[in-house]
Amino acid sequence: MTQQETEVLISGEMVSCALTAKGSNYTFLAELVLDEERVLAIYKPRDGEAPLWDFPSGTLYKREYASYVLDDLLGWDIIPKTIIREGKYGIGSVQVFVDHDPHNNYYQVQDRHHDQLKKIACFDLVANNTDRKADHIIIDTNDKLWGIDQGLTFHEDIKIRTVIWDFQGEDIPNELLKDIEKLKDNLQDDSISQRFEGLLDEREQESLQARIDLFLKVGKYPSLG
């Protein structure tokens, strides 16, 4: 997105906020306006999160943003621009809305777009995504795949749940492993690792480092069982 659109996402007034039908947490399609520029975004307020037994309450919006930070550090461009800001119902994650056909999801692209799916599947290993459903993969009008709904990520225990099992047992592509290796090196820099502070607790950050080491060592997509 353009710098101007980013400014709208960060500083624009939330002039409308429509509740969407999907999910157990409150999710809104919001319109943001700044100086005649308008941007649609998905707004997930902290106070709209349903309690979960395995994730600390009130942290899912932070994990949405932490997923964007991870994607940004990897340079993979698979998570739409996401920030944390105040909205009509309090603080939450605000993610630019990607125009797409809601009837198209993973099942419509699993026989093509293998390179993009491999990247998303690899991202989910590192982020420890416990909720990669079929409709959490969308296709924009330029036929590019995006991953959405990353609130259930970065748990300290490995508990990956995903619909993407196309590549089980296959080698992770070298170019993706090189990016993960670079991420590992970059996270030794405090100015970079601090991007996760306030988003993930200490044990979750340590677990992120451990998963990076694990998948660099194994170098393969996991198999069922």
C-alpha positions as a printed Julia matrix, in Angstrom:
225×3 Matrix{Float64}:
   0.0     0.0    0.0
   1.08    3.59  -0.52
   2.53    5.84   2.17
  -0.64    7.93   2.01
  -2.82    4.88   2.61
  -0.58    3.87   5.51
  -1.1     7.31   7.05
  -4.85    6.82   6.76
  -4.58    3.43   8.47
  -2.56    4.97  11.32
  -4.21    8.35  11.78
  -7.52    8.26   9.91
 -10.87    8.71  11.62
 -12.87    5.5   11.88
 -16.1     6.78  10.35
 -17.93    3.46  10.08
 -17.62    0.09  11.75
 -19.75   -2.87  10.57
 -19.72   -6.15  12.46
 -18.87   -9.13  10.25
 -20.64  -12.45  10.58
 -17.67  -14.79  10.86
 -15.72  -15.92  13.91
 -16.24  -16.13  17.66
 -14.45  -12.8   18.25
 -15.85   -9.42  17.32
 -14.47   -8.42  13.92
 -15.45   -5.24  12.11
 -15.1    -3.92   8.59
 -14.1    -0.32   9.23
 -13.73    2.69   6.98
 -10.93    5.13   7.81
 -10.79    8.67   6.4
  -8.01   11.25   6.38
  -7.92   14.3    4.09
 -10.39   12.83   1.59
  -8.4     9.57   1.38
 -10.37    6.47   2.39
  -9.16    3.0    3.38
 -11.13   -0.11   4.33
  -9.7    -2.16   7.17
 -10.42   -5.13   9.4
 -10.64   -3.99  13.02
 -10.39   -6.51  15.88
 -10.75   -4.83  19.27
  -9.22   -6.38  22.36
 -12.5    -6.11  24.23
 -14.23   -8.2   21.56
 -12.01  -11.24  22.09
 -13.65  -14.39  23.48
 -11.73  -16.01  26.38
  -9.62  -19.06  25.46
  -8.19  -21.72  27.75
  -4.81  -21.9   25.99
  -4.07  -18.24  25.17
  -3.88  -15.34  27.64
  -6.98  -13.16  27.5
  -6.76   -9.9   25.61
  -3.65  -10.83  23.59
  -5.01  -11.94  20.21
  -4.86   -8.46  18.7
  -1.19   -8.29  19.7
  -0.55  -11.62  17.97
  -2.19  -10.3   14.8
   0.33   -7.47  14.8
   3.24   -9.73  15.84
   2.46  -11.89  12.79
   2.75   -8.84  10.57
   6.05   -7.92  12.25
   7.38  -11.44  11.6
   6.3   -11.3    7.96
   7.89   -7.86   7.6
  11.19   -9.12   9.04
  11.14  -12.12   6.7
  10.26   -9.87   3.74
   7.63  -12.31   2.47
   4.69   -9.92   2.0
   1.98  -12.45   2.86
   0.27  -10.58   5.74
  -1.67   -7.4    4.89
  -0.39   -4.22   6.53
  -1.39   -4.36  10.19
  -1.07   -1.92  13.09
  -2.34   -1.52  16.65
  -4.43    1.55  17.36
  -7.54    2.86  19.06
 -10.86    2.39  17.3
 -14.56    2.82  18.02
 -14.48   -0.03  20.56
 -11.07    0.54  22.06
  -7.57   -0.63  21.24
  -7.18   -3.45  18.75
  -5.5    -4.6   15.57
  -6.34   -2.78  12.36
  -5.41   -4.51   9.11
  -5.88   -3.15   5.61
  -8.76   -4.91   3.87
  -7.7    -6.89   0.79
 -10.3    -6.89  -1.96
 -11.11  -10.51  -2.77
 -13.84  -12.98  -3.69
 -14.95  -14.56  -0.37
 -15.96  -17.73  -2.23
 -12.33  -18.37  -3.23
  -9.96  -19.78  -0.62
  -7.32  -22.47  -0.16
  -9.42  -25.14  -1.86
  -9.59  -23.12  -5.08
  -5.8   -22.61  -5.25
  -4.27  -25.76  -3.75
  -3.57  -27.22  -7.21
  -1.71  -24.07  -8.29
   0.15  -21.24  -6.52
   2.41  -23.87  -4.93
   5.25  -21.4   -4.35
   2.98  -18.98  -2.5
   1.38  -21.79  -0.48
   4.81  -23.12   0.49
   5.71  -19.68   1.81
   2.51  -19.39   3.85
   2.96  -22.94   5.19
   6.53  -22.1    6.2
   5.41  -18.88   7.86
   2.88  -20.87   9.9
   5.65  -23.15  11.17
   7.71  -20.24  12.43
   4.71  -18.31  13.82
   3.23  -21.52  15.31
  -0.16  -20.84  13.76
  -2.83  -22.91  15.49
  -5.68  -21.84  13.25
  -4.88  -21.89   9.5
  -8.31  -22.56   8.05
  -9.13  -22.69   4.34
 -10.75  -19.26   4.29
  -7.78  -17.75   6.12
  -6.08  -17.79   2.73
  -7.53  -15.24   0.32
  -6.74  -14.34  -3.3
  -6.68  -10.69  -4.32
  -7.66   -9.27  -7.7
  -4.06   -9.7   -8.93
  -4.14  -13.45  -8.15
  -1.83  -13.02  -5.14
  -2.38  -15.04  -1.96
  -2.63  -13.45   1.47
  -2.81  -14.98   4.93
  -5.36  -13.46   7.31
  -6.6   -14.2   10.85
  -3.31  -14.73  12.65
  -4.58  -14.14  16.2
  -3.86  -17.7   17.38
  -0.11  -17.65  16.91
   3.17  -17.66  18.89
   2.08  -20.07  21.6
   5.1   -21.24  23.6
   4.23  -24.91  22.87
   4.33  -26.19  19.3
   0.71  -26.81  18.36
   0.42  -26.08  14.66
  -3.04  -26.65  13.19
  -3.35  -26.08   9.47
  -5.27  -27.06   6.37
  -2.07  -26.92   4.29
  -0.67  -30.45   4.24
   0.21  -30.44   0.52
   3.95  -30.45   1.18
   4.27  -32.8    4.15
   7.71  -34.39   4.32
   9.07  -32.22   1.49
  12.17  -30.08   1.82
  11.52  -26.44   2.65
  12.78  -24.41  -0.35
  16.33  -23.11   0.11
  15.32  -19.5   -0.51
  12.88  -19.68   2.4
  15.46  -21.29   4.69
  17.92  -18.51   3.79
  15.34  -15.92   4.8
  14.77  -17.72   8.11
  18.53  -17.9    8.69
  18.72  -14.15   8.09
  15.84  -13.65  10.52
  17.72  -15.66  13.15
  20.77  -13.44  12.73
  18.71  -10.26  12.78
  16.96  -11.22  16.0
  20.34  -11.08  17.74
  20.11   -7.31  17.22
  18.23   -5.8   20.16
  16.78   -3.03  18.0
  15.09   -5.71  15.86
  14.1    -8.2   18.56
  12.51   -5.33  20.5
   9.81   -5.14  17.84
   8.2    -8.12  19.61
   8.38   -6.58  23.09
   4.95   -5.83  24.47
   3.47   -8.23  21.92
   4.89  -11.57  23.1
   6.05  -12.5   26.58
   9.58  -13.67  27.3
   8.81  -17.39  27.01
   6.97  -16.88  23.72
   9.95  -14.97  22.31
  12.29  -17.74  23.43
  10.0   -20.31  21.8
  10.06  -18.33  18.55
  13.86  -18.56  18.57
  13.66  -22.3   19.34
  11.26  -22.93  16.42
  13.56  -21.06  14.08
  16.45  -23.27  15.18
  14.31  -26.41  14.87
  13.06  -25.81  11.34
  16.48  -24.67  10.15
  17.87  -27.96  11.5
  15.11  -30.19  10.12
  14.65  -28.29   6.83
  11.39  -30.1    6.0
   7.68  -29.56   6.27
   6.31  -31.82   9.01
   4.3   -34.94   8.2
   1.01  -36.01   9.74
   1.72  -38.13  12.77
